[in-house]
């Protein structure tokens, strides 16, 4: 009597197995020792870089607390925390034995941690791009975009917690696929993509596109400002709460303008017709290239508060803005490969390696941008001045 198995049509099964073997061979590099060591090294460097940023932030908070008014410094600290968590998640996922031993709840938590850290980083840099956009590319009142600062971190944190939680709640039966270095769960492919894109990748894509546009336009604007032959542009608009007294040089008190004791310093109070020629004209006076604003100061003789016309050096101002433009560039560098990989069913090996490597090294990029923050040279100069 013939076995019933002989009557089965196994041609489809053979094709499926051949396809699985081909896929396994194509992605075999993700479980090689060389690849795992490379990603673990990048993740470790990212972790150390994040700890370094957090350490410096703690020191600044304890010794130079006033600088914490600056949005870019606060964002750097929270981004470093996000990069730290992302590095931990990457190191966990690179440990195949650990991942295979995890329960369903453990796998959900690791995936949530990875998504949370990525989204927190993305949303915070998105907020920095919005701030740069409003302050330098629009005529929105300074008080408006300054008040938005208090909402950036809370809203970013809430969104980063909720969206991954919604996603992992849909992943019943989640499992770890070691030879793909990926999570999977038993559901139709289109439903899997819908969950991941609506709760994760669409937000990264929007951020990458928006921050790339803001950085590109700002680069053109700054280039034009560098080449601008006009000696003075009145009403400089800072993207964050700079200590203008440190960036300015007093030129001349305005005798016809007196300030009351409760007058608030505001760099948007400069007359739109003000020019440096109005305050630096004189016999043999050298006309400098820069910006003019009004600061509140005390008269040296009477002690009464007066409005002082002050000069902001063009080079210092533009270099400070240039350094802040680097913040929106980081998600473009680190997240572009991730978005591109998830836009195709079969990403190339080079694209996959690029996306994974850049994501693992995000903390290193944040450290570089943090070290270029315009506040750090001021803090160093202040320390040197105190010691001398």
Secondary structure as GFF3:
##gff-version 3
##sequence-region A 1 388
A	DSSP	three_ten_helix	4	7	.	.	.	ID=ss1
A	DSSP	alpha_helix	11	26	.	.	.	ID=ss2
A	DSSP	three_ten_helix	28	31	.	.	.	ID=ss3
A	DSSP	alpha_helix	33	63	.	.	.	ID=ss4
A	DSSP	three_ten_helix	65	69	.	.	.	ID=ss5
A	DSSP	alpha_helix	71	93	.	.	.	ID=ss6
A	DSSP	alpha_helix	96	101	.	.	.	ID=ss7
A	DSSP	alpha_helix	104	136	.	.	.	ID=ss8
A	DSSP	alpha_helix	142	147	.	.	.	ID=ss9
A	DSSP	alpha_helix	149	169	.	.	.	ID=ss10
A	DSSP	beta_strand	175	177	.	.	.	ID=ss11
A	DSSP	beta_strand	182	184	.	.	.	ID=ss12
A	DSSP	alpha_helix	189	196	.	.	.	ID=ss13
A	DSSP	pi_helix	197	201	.	.	.	ID=ss14
A	DSSP	alpha_helix	202	227	.	.	.	ID=ss15
A	DSSP	alpha_helix	244	247	.	.	.	ID=ss16
A	DSSP	beta_strand	248	258	.	.	.	ID=ss17
A	DSSP	alpha_helix	277	280	.	.	.	ID=ss18
A	DSSP	beta_strand	290	298	.	.	.	ID=ss19
A	DSSP	beta_strand	305	313	.	.	.	ID=ss20
A	DSSP	alpha_helix	314	341	.	.	.	ID=ss21
A	DSSP	alpha_helix	349	360	.	.	.	ID=ss22
A	DSSP	alpha_helix	362	371	.	.	.	ID=ss23
A	DSSP	alpha_helix	374	387	.	.	.	ID=ss24
###
